[in-house]
Amino acid sequence: MASLITTKAMMSHHHVLSSTRITTLYSDNSIGDQQIKTKPQVPHRLFARRIFGVTRAVINSAAPSPLPEKEKVEGERRCHVAWTSVQQENWEGELTVQGKIPTWLNGTYLRNGPGLWNIGDHDFRHLFDGYSTLVKLQFDGGRIFAAHRLLESDAYKAAKKHNRLCYREFSETPKSVIINKNPFSGIGEIVRLFSGESLTDNANTGVIKLGDGRVMCLTETQKGSILVDHETLETIGKFEYDDVLSDHMIQSAHPIVTETEMWTLIPDLVKPGYRVVRMEAGSNKREVVGRVRCRSGSWGPGWVHSFAVTENYVVIPEMPLRYSVKNLLRAEPTPLYKFEWCPQDGAFIHVMSKLTGEVVASVEVPAYVTFHFINAYEEDKNGDGKATVIIADCCEHNADTRILDMLRLDTLRSSHGHDVLPDARIGRFRIPLDGSKYGKLETAVEAEKHGRAMDMCSINPLYLGQKYRYVYACGAQRPCNFPNALSKVDIVEKKVKNWHEHGMIPSEPFFVPRPGATHEDDGVVISIVSEENGGSFAILLDGSSFEEIARAKFPYGLPYGLHGCWIPKD
């Protein structure tokens, strides 16, 4: 266990004198408990190394180094804190609020995402490689109590113990696999890969609240389903599924959860297709509702990072960006990592009945690339109460696979301020249910209105699977190399409101509806923002006007994070 430091920090005009608890990335024998005084915005630099312009967290060091002075490198652009590892395993404290928190906002916002991108002397390649770091914003009577903690996955614990990478991450392979010259080692690695043994459980993608109240962190490996305590952020342990579906190893990183059930997709790498599964609240057993066979001639199924549901149907994407066992086995990644681009095999959308498991539509559509579906709903054009068309919206990258390689850390760190972010839009699928062979893919709103960037989306959860109007997402103010704005998109009126401040990189804008609200956009939007100057803050925007109503500054810099959830106060 890392050592604890209790810090009394006198903060700038954004802060008050507050007590915080910090666990630095050091072993027990590094330093003892002690009282220290710090200057504003120093804690995030505690015991950090600066190597090639990138702050590196130090794990298992024998003794602490002195607090580093601010670097003065003439002509060198400092790495944005969004792409810099956290410098403590955990921290907790109260934040000072500027503005006014709505009195009805009582509960906890959790955000998950990669937060530690190095182990020992090894720097990770890709944004998605980093070890999971949970951030908490607890809203209570107009006050905000914040915390962060690294998730104690087997992958992270093994890395700390051995001071090296021990499991396959998104773009990383352990050195033992790379340097092994045994001619039979490849067979062993195939066995370890398909058994899931060598795959990571680093659940760094999302965090969800199940219908029974349990909170789970997730990634695309099934073993990376890990329960946490949402109050302390401590790791409870693996979510043990009570079924025989775990032998398929991978899953959608974004299950769809309601108060009564959870839906998810399990890709099949052996018989290319997808199992659609459902799990009741309070259960650990997933039941297969149905199976979709891939229509393409490729060996692997299309990547399914996310999918969509309507009231009666599950919408299953089959992208030309397909899982590739050949690339999975590579020691060094290709620009598409574990995937391959197969536009010649076509792109498809399938629709399955939730009730029967029957595939009621399977249409070919123009090629597309999406990480995140936004929402879907049914249209009844005949007025007889029977759905005739499925509308499914997603953050679509214009069928441009470059977005994956643009998320390399060296690219993110070196191209800040350059206009190299590939274009994206809200892509709207129209899927007929009359047996037609083809569906449509359209642009829902002119992309220039949100800076030709569109990802990390949320909606009012009460409109899940229903006809809806508003999307909250990360947009852009060009020039940029990464989404640097927050956007509220009215997909009915085709209007967009944007929030942007120079040098800021905001994470997913998460919408929390006001209890008892009658308007779809009556609520608040929560985001955590990483600052160019090395700081970070939480921001609250009014869901309707999209104007700032409050912000609260952290006493250190937080890196960029991915997805969150809201847990109302009991």
Secondary structure, 3 states (H helix, E strand, C coil): CCCEEEEEECCCCCCCCEEEEEEECCCCCCCCCCEEEECCCCHHHCCCEEECCEEECCCCCCCCCCCCCCCCCCCCCCCCHHHCCCCEEEEEEEECEEECCCCCCCEEEEECCEEECEECCEECCEHHHCEEEEEEEEEECCEEEEEEEECCCHHHHHHHHHCCCCCECCCCCCHHHHHCCCCCHHHHHHHHHHHCCCECCCCCCEEEECCCCCEEEECCECCCEEEECCCCCCEEEECCCCCCCHHHCECCCCCEECCCEEEEEEEECCCCEEEEEEEECCCCCCEEEEEEECCCCCCCCECCCCCEECCCEEEEEECCEEECHHHHCCCCCCCCCCEEECHHHCEEEEEEECCCCCEEEEEEECCCCEEEEEEEEEECCCCCCCCCEEEEEEEECCCCCHHHHCCEHHHHHHCCCCCCCCCCEEEEEEEECCCCCECEEEECCCHHHHCCCCEEEECCHHHCCCCCCEEEEEECCCCCCCCCEEEEEECCCCEEEEECCCCEEECCCEEEECCCCCCCCCEEEEEEEEECCCCEEEEEEECCCCCEEEEEECCCCCCCCCCEEEEECC
